[in-house]
Amino acid sequence: MAREMLVNVAEGEECRVAVIDNGSLDELYIERASLISHVGNIYKGRIVNVEPSIQAAFVDFGLGKNGFLHISDVHPRYLRGKDDSAGRIGRRKALGERPPIQRCLKKGQEVVVQVIKEGINTKGPTLSTYVSMPGKYVVLMPWMHRTGVSQKIENEDERKRLRKIITQFEVPKGAGLIIRTAAQGATKRELQNDVAYLNRLWGAIRKRIDTETAPATIYQESDLIIRTIRDIFTSKISKIICDSEPITKRIKDFLGIVQPRLRKRATYYEDKTPLFHRYGIEKEISKIQSSRVELKSGGYIVIEQTEALVSIDVNSGKYRRQDSAEKTAHKTNNEAAKEIVRQLKLRDMGGLIICDFIDMRDVKHKKDVEKTFREALKKDRARSRVLRMSQFGLIELTRQRMRPSLQSSTYLKCPHCGGSGIIKSLESHSIEIMRLLFLAGARGDIRRIELSVSPEVEGFLQNRKRGIISELEAESGKQVIINADPNCAGASYNMACYNERGSMVRF
């Protein structure tokens, strides 16, 4: 089986795009109608605050939350104070060479920014003044110069061919181009059409920049379906199967513009069985958030995400087919290396990632696992930096987050445990509540105590602690009333204290 792209929009509230490789889920993209992404959008914003202590500015660009703009993402045109200053593609100024942000930006100043990362929890979106406009084969970089070629295009002859073709096209003055990985094998006409489209788009954007008053939306990125097809669809994908007839027509129209010869690969799925169920994708999606991922050989990996990093542990599990522990570890580690990269793509995990492989003594085996890991990462669109395997069998890497993680957009923190995964036992919770009752019983101004707890805790107190509560009532002259409240989940409770007149006493 070849690579196929499945597009599910039948339910209306959620759009899902899956790429399957030989029947296995390789990439997954989900966008809710209520959680539309702003990454890639271009805005005209206004500086509301400059913070020299963190070398960053906060920008109001019209979305409610102010965006975060670090000095490393400030374009040379703002560093030098000249609107016509251009940067060089692939040659950003080092942080030490940049002037302090307070000398570059002032409160109330208007800036053109692009969202490069969605906000998480209370943090606002991350912004950049390096604007980029992606096409199918080329990325247009306004206020930059020179032409760059994606580092993932390794064939030197192909790099020279693409550079030669691009130099023949008209590029807007003061703009540069980056040739994308998807351009490998593209014809001159396909590249020309892509550059011409981006030229027209940039012309329209420039007019809006000149006329709009900040804060304002200048350019809105395409929806998930068009965006994914533009960035991911290549001739290696044999089919695009969509379960919505209008969306299938949109896909065909888009392909008719950017890749006319591949237009027929988009097909409408008419079967009554839901598309993702038909291809067995729903089962794989349900496993994505599990911390334990089984390997075909019998081993498994455990993925744990903390605030600072992602920890991945490899275990041999039931796998014992080899005649030595070394061979078992090598075989399991090789399989785990591929699966780890696949899980990083599916879950879109970013930041610092530490992979703890099974210990191996043979240097050749260590290098082989490391090579397998790096080869698998080449297929990942996200930028990453990988270190050599350490003496302890660890591979450390940093990975760019492409979009909000699937977990943050699909799941809520458990109201019982607050996301920790554990809650107090009935006995521990009851002991804590008894301490509070004794504390309230020692207060002279309290005459009645009303306690609301979960039904399980109420049953435990009434049965196991009834004698102690009766002694407390007799010795202190207080009345203790315990109620079962289904709204009190886990370790939560409500306690109200009253005096002789029936007025509530603060406790």
Protein Blocks (a to p, Z undefined) as FASTA:
>chain_A
ZZdddddfknopaccddddeehiafbdcdddfklccfehiacddddfbdcfknopaddde
hnopacdddfklpcfklmnopakbccdehiaccfklpccfklmpcghiacddddfbdceh
jbccdddfbdcdddfkbccdehiecjdddfklmblklmmmmmmmmmmpccdehiacdddf
klgopafklmmmmmmmmmmmmmmmmmmmmmpccdddfbdcddfklmmmmmmmcfklmbdc
dfbfklmmmmmmmmmmmmmmlmmmpccdfbfbdfklmnommmmmmmmmpmbdcdfklpac
dddddfkbccddddekjackbfbfklmmmmmmmmmmmmmmmmmmmnopghjddddddddf
blklmmmmmmmmmmmmmmpmbdcddddddfkopacdddddfbdcfklmmpccdfklnono
pacdfklmmmmmmmmmmmmmmpmkbcbdcddddfklmmmmmmmmmmmmmmmmmmnopacd
ddddfklghjbccdddddfkopacdZZ
